[in-house]
Amino acid sequence: MHLKGMFNSATNKQRTLKQKITSHLRISQSIYSQMSIEIGKRLLEERLKLGLNKAQMARIGGVVDSAYKNYEEGIRAADTNFLSAIAAAGADVLYILTGVKNTQEKTQKPPINYAILNKKKVDKLMDELNAEQQNEVIKIMEEKKQLNECQIELEEFKKRVG
């Protein structure tokens, strides 16, 4: 009788422990699910702030459209490569992950590099040009880059002067 009582007591303790673990797992899954949904909502906000559609955001982040859709819907978590890439395009990753806006003043929002966004399209168009035309396009792009750098310097100067 004593062994049977000990066995039942051990079985009851195991059952109670199993119930507690199951309960904690359900709570953890619920919290993770809610966090993923909130991150997805903030990801959507940042995408709209950048003026991008889902396909463009996916390309910037280096993922296929369906993967990005899963990020925004909270079905799947984005990896660090994706987050780094969208941060470089101007997304506030701190806000996406934590809900806390990045308060550091930015001198200029980083421009979206549409050449990367549409790299295949740009490559195809460049292939259709002759060497002289390609050199002209490259020259224009370099001039635009220099103009952007001058604009940044001018804005910084204006801030220093007051």
Secondary structure in CASP SS format (residue, H / E / C, confidence):
PFRMAT SS
TARGET T0000
AUTHOR 0000-0000-0000
METHOD secondary structure of the structure
MODEL  1
M C 1.00
H H 1.00
L H 1.00
K H 1.00
G H 1.00
M H 1.00
F H 1.00
N H 1.00
S H 1.00
A H 1.00
T H 1.00
N H 1.00
K H 1.00
Q H 1.00
R H 1.00
T H 1.00
L H 1.00
K H 1.00
Q H 1.00
K H 1.00
I H 1.00
T H 1.00
S H 1.00
H H 1.00
L H 1.00
R H 1.00
I H 1.00
S H 1.00
Q H 1.00
S H 1.00
I H 1.00
Y H 1.00
S H 1.00
Q H 1.00
M H 1.00
S H 1.00
I H 1.00
E H 1.00
I H 1.00
G H 1.00
K H 1.00
R H 1.00
L H 1.00
L H 1.00
E H 1.00
E H 1.00
R H 1.00
L H 1.00
K H 1.00
L C 1.00
G C 1.00
L C 1.00
N C 1.00
K H 1.00
A H 1.00
Q H 1.00
M H 1.00
A H 1.00
R H 1.00
I H 1.00
G H 1.00
G C 1.00
V C 1.00
V C 1.00
D H 1.00
S H 1.00
A H 1.00
Y H 1.00
K H 1.00
N H 1.00
Y H 1.00
E H 1.00
E C 1.00
G C 1.00
I C 1.00
R C 1.00
A C 1.00
A C 1.00
D C 1.00
T H 1.00
N H 1.00
F H 1.00
L H 1.00
S H 1.00
A H 1.00
I H 1.00
A H 1.00
A H 1.00
A C 1.00
G C 1.00
A C 1.00
D C 1.00
V H 1.00
L H 1.00
Y H 1.00
I H 1.00
L H 1.00
T H 1.00
G C 1.00
V C 1.00
K C 1.00
N C 1.00
T C 1.00
Q C 1.00
E C 1.00
K C 1.00
T C 1.00
Q C 1.00
K C 1.00
P C 1.00
P C 1.00
I C 1.00
N C 1.00
Y H 1.00
A H 1.00
I H 1.00
L H 1.00
N C 1.00
K H 1.00
K H 1.00
K H 1.00
V H 1.00
D H 1.00
K H 1.00
L H 1.00
M H 1.00
D H 1.00
E H 1.00
L C 1.00
N C 1.00
A H 1.00
E H 1.00
Q H 1.00
Q H 1.00
N H 1.00
E H 1.00
V H 1.00
I H 1.00
K H 1.00
I H 1.00
M H 1.00
E H 1.00
E H 1.00
K H 1.00
K H 1.00
Q H 1.00
L H 1.00
N H 1.00
E H 1.00
C H 1.00
Q H 1.00
I H 1.00
E H 1.00
L H 1.00
E H 1.00
E H 1.00
F H 1.00
K H 1.00
K H 1.00
R H 1.00
V H 1.00
G C 1.00
END
